[in-house]
Amino acid sequence: MKRIFLYLLLAFPVMCMAQTPVVESLTCEYLTNPMGIDMLHPRLSWKINTPQTNTMQQAYNIRVATDATFSSSKTVWNTGKVNTDSSVLITYNGTALKSSTRYYWQVKVWDNHNHASAWSKPTYFETGLLLPTDWKATWVQPMQDTSRKMPALMLRKQFTLSKKIISARAYATAHGLYELHLNGKRVGEQQLTPGWTEYKKRLQYQVYDITSMLQQGDNVVGAMVGDGWFRGTTGFASQWGVWGKKLALLCQLQITYADGTVEYINSDNSWKSTQNGPITLDGIYDGENYDARKEMAGWDMKGFNDANWQAVHEVSFDNKMLVGVQSVPVRKIQEIKPIAIFKSSKGIQIVDFGQNLTGWVRLKVSGQAGQTVNIRHAEVLDKFGEFYTANLRSATASINYTLKGGGVETFEPHFTFMGFRYIAVEGFPGELKPENFTAVVVHSDLPITGNFTCSDTMINKLQHNIQWSQKDNFLDIPTDCPQRDERLGWTGDAQVFSRTAAFNMQVAPFFAKWMKDVAADQFPGGGIPFVVPDNLPTNSATSAGWGDVSVIVPWTMYQVYADKNILKVQYPSMKAYVDYIVKKAGEKHIWHGGSLFGDWLFYRPGIYDFSEPNGYTDPDLIATAFYAYSSKLLSQAAGALGNTADEKKYGDIYEEVKKAFIHNYITPTGRVFADSQTGYVLALKFNLIPDSLKAKAAAYLVDDVRRRNNHLSTGFLGTPYLCQVLSQNGYSNVAYDLLLQKTYPSWLYPVKMGATTIWERWDGIKTDSTFQDKSMNSFNHYSYGAVGDWMYQQMAGLQVGAPGYKHIVIKPEPPHRKVSFARASLETMYGQILSSWEVNNGTMQVHVKIPVNSTAEVTLPSAHPEEVKADGKPIAGSFNVTAEKNDEGATVRLGSGDYTFSYPWIMPKEKAKDRAK
């Protein structure tokens, strides 16, 4: 079949009224009206809305001022009319920003139709404390027992404000987790603050607008501080106090009065504290014990008698490590009610919420003082319907609430979270009812950007599971799992999933924040720890595929968001990592011993069976392949940053590694040494096979898949690229067969077994309903969900054409059977993209939407141009058309707009011969 390349110039024969563009969705550093920006040159972005097709921005004018009237005396930056189509991440370059200042800004644009917008509605960003000297407060440490598993601390200070208040801010952080209180109310909606970073080098602080919470006269500020990641138990060996064994608080209230004066209420030795509050135990792994009888009514309000509280000590820490929050906060996102309450055959009362999730349970109970309700958490029930917690290992993950009596009591934990679908309840006074229990879903408040659906309900369920595992494990950092005594920032897991994550949610600031911790934890020689933040102090090793997170994630974020800053910030870390491998590999360019984890959890019948027929891939092959790939990406990153010397240097290294790889691992017949699926996948994906042998290597990969009756055998490193490589080499039909496979091992096997999230293992629950090895069997582990990237890019066809989707490629690959439609939408920095196709009664319909200020190239699979209609009209009658011969269908180039193409659909022949068939 011939493919016609059509350049659609969008000359519809219609009358068009002038359409004024509207500027909207203004963001600063990806955030809407952010507070606490600690960058001297923050970046501004906006979207343009207009119904007129083929619209591009031609110019913009930005103005920034210290008030919303934008008077000349208050304006700190006015760009004037700048002729450019750039509307994403425009760097502020005005008067030097001041600390603790709100800046209003707005934009006006001109388009290519000679239309000018009105000024956008004003939005703002507010700076944090830009200099260490801006901190007036002193770190304070309460008197505390430094034994393990101690009660949370409570602190308070009463103060008087004598003038009329016009604005007030609180700046706070802690060693440990903290909740801030003011005049009897909790400050803010953020959870688990200050979050998790490499505390020895980077500690986040939060900023709160407390203007409405203060009053002229007496006020009280208070805080509760728990162990959290700082002092609590983390890591495999039940480590305790990795970053310190004493909790501390830093709090600064900045009050601006109507007369222009400013007063500070700071943490200092005038504060008082107690360790006798109601939170008697808290821990990330352990859960929380709360004795309501020990509550101190009014402790955070004026008039409370704190005579029995103790003085705090002022301590000194380096405030240079304090950083404003760049990512989105952790919040309560959703509430879920039980779908069933029942008693197991062993008499355990169980509540089922129907969804594996991260968060906690809100308990509503009434009873006598001293009664204790115990809540345990589990992801699954065993084959007999009994509560199963063996896979949590040493994590107790439980809540113990002791009633105070006297009426209905409502409780939520403060300094912990659990991964669970089920809870087991003991000691509850009375009958368990749905109104007594609410599951509260907690994770980083990342905007949902991507949606995917198709005609196959099990694939839709797979997408549901992918999104939920991302939600459940994106809790300030990308964790491996949310339930057992681990919950760590495993670098390999984040690396393989980062591209899929960037479709489902807006993750640019999330990863930018975490990647700074990757750089902070990088070993002096350039290696990368297994987990970040690194709480495995006895480890100094690096493993291929895990350490490569330092290169792959920044490059992925650049591709998706056109964010050069993350490349610039991370470039020293990226370069140090590749240089580390160069030294390890030596002149032969083979990285011996570089892969400690191999293709983690690849398919094999027995846990200790490493024989090649069962999917084993040589670790040195894996290490050398990733050595090549990271060298190539580093070269490309250098090119994007204008560093031509490094671009050539690391491009040359890639070519040398490729030669060594071919010499050591590729046979003259195109076989890859490991002869495993992952071996072929990595070699083909990273372009490490001579062009003359790629077709043979791809055919060998297909042979392996067919020999396994359309089953995969890949692990963490091979799985993300498996279907991509098949499609890129003409075997999309095989990729579909793998995706649609319902028996073990496959993506849909867990779905068939009732999974609501992605499993760590292909067979977390075996075919006989027994469990895999309890020492490592998470049921909420997103790594294998990386197949989502293929679903969005190949199945629905939504691909990056130029960084940030400035140019879009839409190239759907419908299967030859089984799936009749697929639809993906993505909210980019320019607006929403839609790629949708459907086959119905012999007609193919392709529906696309292209946002303003973007362009697109759309391939209509297997289309004959003379039969294609665009929005109901023949292309020849609706567009100016130029044609050139090619192979796969018709391709059209579009500007912004909403388009529907339809044409007769004839099932295409296989594009590549399936040798096994």
Secondary structure by P-SEA (a helix, b strand, c coil): cbbbbbbccccccccccbbbbbbcccccccccccccccccbbbbbbcccccccccccccbbbbbccccccccccccccccccccccccccccccccccccbbbbbccccccccccccccccccbbbbcccccccccbbbbbcccccccbbbbbbbbbbbbbcccccbbbbbbcccccccccccccccccccccccccccccbbbbbbbbccccccccbbbbbbccccccccccccccccccccccccbbbbbbbbbccccbbbbbcccccbbbbccccccccccccccccccccccccccccccccccbbbbbbbbccccccccccccccccccccccccccccccbbbbbbccccccccccccccccccbbbbbbbbccccccccccccccccccbbbbbbbccccbbbbbbccccccccbbbbcccccccccccbbbbbbcccccccbbbbcccaaaaaaaaaaaaaaaaccccccccccccccccccaaaaaacaaaaaaacccaaaaaaaaaaaaaaccccccccccccccccccccccccccccccaaaaaaaaacccaaaaaaaaaaaaaaaaaaaaaacccccccccccccccccccccccccccccccccaaaaaaaaaaaaaaaaaaaaaaacaaaaaaaaaaaaaaaaaaaaacccccccccccccaaaaaaaaaacccccccaaaaaaaaaaaaaaacccccccccccccaaaaaaaaccaaaaaaaaaccccccccccccccccccccccccccccccccccccccccccccccaaaaaaccccccccccccccbbbbbbbbccccccbbbbbbbccccbbbbbbbbcccbbbbbbbbcccccccccccccccccccccccccccccbbbbbbbcccbbbbbcbbbbbbbccccccccccccccc
